[in-house]
Amino acid sequence: MLLKGKVAVVTGGTRGLGRAIAEAYAIEGATVVCASRRPGPADVDLMEFDQVDVADPDSAQRLMDRTVDRHGRLDVVVANAGVNHDGKVHRLPVDRWNEMVGVNLSGVFHCTRAAVGHMERQGGGRIVNVSSSMATRVAIGAAGYCATKAAVEMFTKVSAIELGRKGILVNCLAPGILDEGMGRELTGNDKVWAAYRSRFALGRPGSAAEAAQAAVFLAAEASSYVNGHVLEVNGGLLWA
Ligand SMILES: NC(=O)c1ccc[n+]([C@@H]2O[C@H](COP(=O)([O-])OP(=O)(O)OC[C@H]3O[C@@H](n4cnc5c(N)ncnc54)[C@H](OP(=O)(O)O)[C@@H]3O)[C@@H](O)[C@H]2O)c1
């Protein structure tokens, strides 16, 4: 029970990696608010659903305020909600670029901004931002996604320095390719997966449950001196 009594918000907690993180947190004893735009199942003990659009700063603020109203505190925020739109730079529609920036990057800022006051009042907290191995690796057709995830990692490092004295630790989880969520676009397509397989040192993609264990570590007492860190969970990815 590494998170017993903690209250956590997981954005994008209704499916994919976010759902796995929410389940792992609940198993460790946290009360977990799974938040996304559309309702999803929150059928596990200690888990509940709440609505948010992280691209909207007021919506993010309402989510954090409601969580504190209902549960009395806010210990952990996992800024996991994300979207991916492929397209080479000269073909990527502007609205898709804007959505990636709004959700993947501004969404992380909005959640941090909305949580800090609550965490500071109670003497501290944890923020776990979710980037990707693609934050530091070139992938053709993924300029918007790679750029927003790279920005999340730098946002994490600056936030960590600014918020450390308030007792708020900010770290980043950078998963490789998972066999769930948006990673399925790669692993679920035999032709594409055949081309990528050799880049996986373990010869397989990760599971969301494996990445979720790293998110448990970043929320638990065991990481009390880890701040501003990007924790890659990619099985040893051989990707230039
Ligand atoms: N799966 C992978 O292989 C992989 C690898 C590296 C990094 N990641 C990162 O891990 C995170 C989760 O990815 P995933 O694969 O689990 O994706 P996913 O299965 O597509 O789930 C995305 C989640 O985010 C929510 N969401 C999207 N836009 C939102 C918004 N504006 N406001 C609130 N919630 C929103 C979705 O719910 P609604 O649509 O209902 O809002 C959903 O719950 C992302 O940040 C992704 O970049 C994933």
The ligand as an SDF file (V2000), in Angstrom:
LIG
                    3D

 48 52  0  0  0  0  0  0  0  0999 V2000
    0.5240    4.2560  -25.5780 N   0  0  0  0  0  0  0  0  0  0  0  0
    1.7890    4.4900  -25.8420 C   0  0  0  0  0  0  0  0  0  0  0  0
    2.4660    3.6800  -26.5040 O   0  0  0  0  0  0  0  0  0  0  0  0
    2.4430    5.7430  -25.3110 C   0  0  0  0  0  0  0  0  0  0  0  0
    3.8280    5.8640  -25.4220 C   0  0  0  0  0  0  0  0  0  0  0  0
    4.4500    7.0090  -24.9440 C   0  0  0  0  0  0  0  0  0  0  0  0
    3.6990    8.0090  -24.3690 C   0  0  0  0  0  0  0  0  0  0  0  0
    2.3560    7.8780  -24.2720 N   0  0  0  0  0  0  0  0  0  0  0  0
    1.6090    8.9720  -23.6510 C   0  0  0  0  0  0  0  0  0  0  0  0
    0.7780    8.4210  -22.6530 O   0  0  0  0  0  0  0  0  0  0  0  0
   -0.4000    9.2170  -22.5160 C   0  0  0  0  0  0  0  0  0  0  0  0
   -1.6180    8.3230  -22.6590 C   0  0  0  0  0  0  0  0  0  0  0  0
   -1.5870    7.7370  -23.9410 O   0  0  0  0  0  0  0  0  0  0  0  0
   -2.5130    6.4940  -24.3480 P   0  0  0  0  0  0  0  0  0  0  0  0
   -1.7860    5.7160  -25.3450 O   0  0  0  0  0  0  0  0  0  0  0  0
   -3.0470    5.8520  -23.1410 O   0  0  0  0  0  0  0  0  0  0  0  0
   -3.6800    7.2880  -25.1120 O   0  0  0  0  0  0  0  0  0  0  0  0
   -5.2110    6.9420  -25.3330 P   0  0  0  0  0  0  0  0  0  0  0  0
   -5.4910    5.5030  -25.1580 O   0  0  0  0  0  0  0  0  0  0  0  0
   -5.5570    7.5950  -26.6210 O   0  0  0  0  0  0  0  0  0  0  0  0
   -5.9250    7.7190  -24.1280 O   0  0  0  0  0  0  0  0  0  0  0  0
   -5.8440    9.1070  -24.0690 C   0  0  0  0  0  0  0  0  0  0  0  0
   -6.6180    9.5610  -22.8530 C   0  0  0  0  0  0  0  0  0  0  0  0
   -6.5280   10.9920  -22.7810 O   0  0  0  0  0  0  0  0  0  0  0  0
   -7.8560   11.5270  -22.7230 C   0  0  0  0  0  0  0  0  0  0  0  0
   -7.8630   12.8490  -23.3420 N   0  0  0  0  0  0  0  0  0  0  0  0
   -7.5490   13.1730  -24.6110 C   0  0  0  0  0  0  0  0  0  0  0  0
   -7.7130   14.4950  -24.8010 N   0  0  0  0  0  0  0  0  0  0  0  0
   -8.1280   15.0170  -23.6160 C   0  0  0  0  0  0  0  0  0  0  0  0
   -8.4710   16.3080  -23.1840 C   0  0  0  0  0  0  0  0  0  0  0  0
   -8.4390   17.3670  -24.0040 N   0  0  0  0  0  0  0  0  0  0  0  0
   -8.8440   16.4850  -21.8880 N   0  0  0  0  0  0  0  0  0  0  0  0
   -8.9020   15.4330  -21.0480 C   0  0  0  0  0  0  0  0  0  0  0  0
   -8.5960   14.1790  -21.4070 N   0  0  0  0  0  0  0  0  0  0  0  0
   -8.2180   13.9790  -22.6890 C   0  0  0  0  0  0  0  0  0  0  0  0
   -8.7120   10.4860  -23.4410 C   0  0  0  0  0  0  0  0  0  0  0  0
  -10.0830   10.5470  -23.0710 O   0  0  0  0  0  0  0  0  0  0  0  0
  -11.1410   11.4660  -23.8950 P   0  0  0  0  0  0  0  0  0  0  0  0
  -10.8220   11.3020  -25.3350 O   0  0  0  0  0  0  0  0  0  0  0  0
  -12.4790   10.9390  -23.4740 O   0  0  0  0  0  0  0  0  0  0  0  0
  -10.9310   12.8480  -23.4030 O   0  0  0  0  0  0  0  0  0  0  0  0
   -8.0960    9.2040  -22.9120 C   0  0  0  0  0  0  0  0  0  0  0  0
   -8.5770    8.9090  -21.6240 O   0  0  0  0  0  0  0  0  0  0  0  0
   -0.3150   10.2940  -23.5930 C   0  0  0  0  0  0  0  0  0  0  0  0
    0.2030   11.4900  -23.0370 O   0  0  0  0  0  0  0  0  0  0  0  0
    0.6700    9.7060  -24.5900 C   0  0  0  0  0  0  0  0  0  0  0  0
    1.3180   10.7030  -25.3320 O   0  0  0  0  0  0  0  0  0  0  0  0
    1.7010    6.7710  -24.7370 C   0  0  0  0  0  0  0  0  0  0  0  0
  1  2  1  0
  2  3  2  0
  2  4  1  0
  4  5  1  0
  4 48  2  0
  5  6  2  0
  6  7  1  0
  7  8  2  0
  8  9  1  0
  8 48  1  0
  9 10  1  0
  9 46  1  0
 10 11  1  0
 11 12  1  0
 11 44  1  0
 12 13  1  0
 13 14  1  0
 14 15  2  0
 14 16  1  0
 14 17  1  0
 17 18  1  0
 18 19  2  0
 18 20  1  0
 18 21  1  0
 21 22  1  0
 22 23  1  0
 23 24  1  0
 23 42  1  0
 24 25  1  0
 25 26  1  0
 25 36  1  0
 26 27  1  0
 26 35  1  0
 27 28  2  0
 28 29  1  0
 29 30  1  0
 29 35  2  0
 30 31  1  0
 30 32  2  0
 32 33  1  0
 33 34  2  0
 34 35  1  0
 36 37  1  0
 36 42  1  0
 37 38  1  0
 38 39  2  0
 38 40  1  0
 38 41  1  0
 42 43  1  0
 44 45  1  0
 44 46  1  0
 46 47  1  0
M  CHG  2   8   1  16  -1
M  END
$$$$
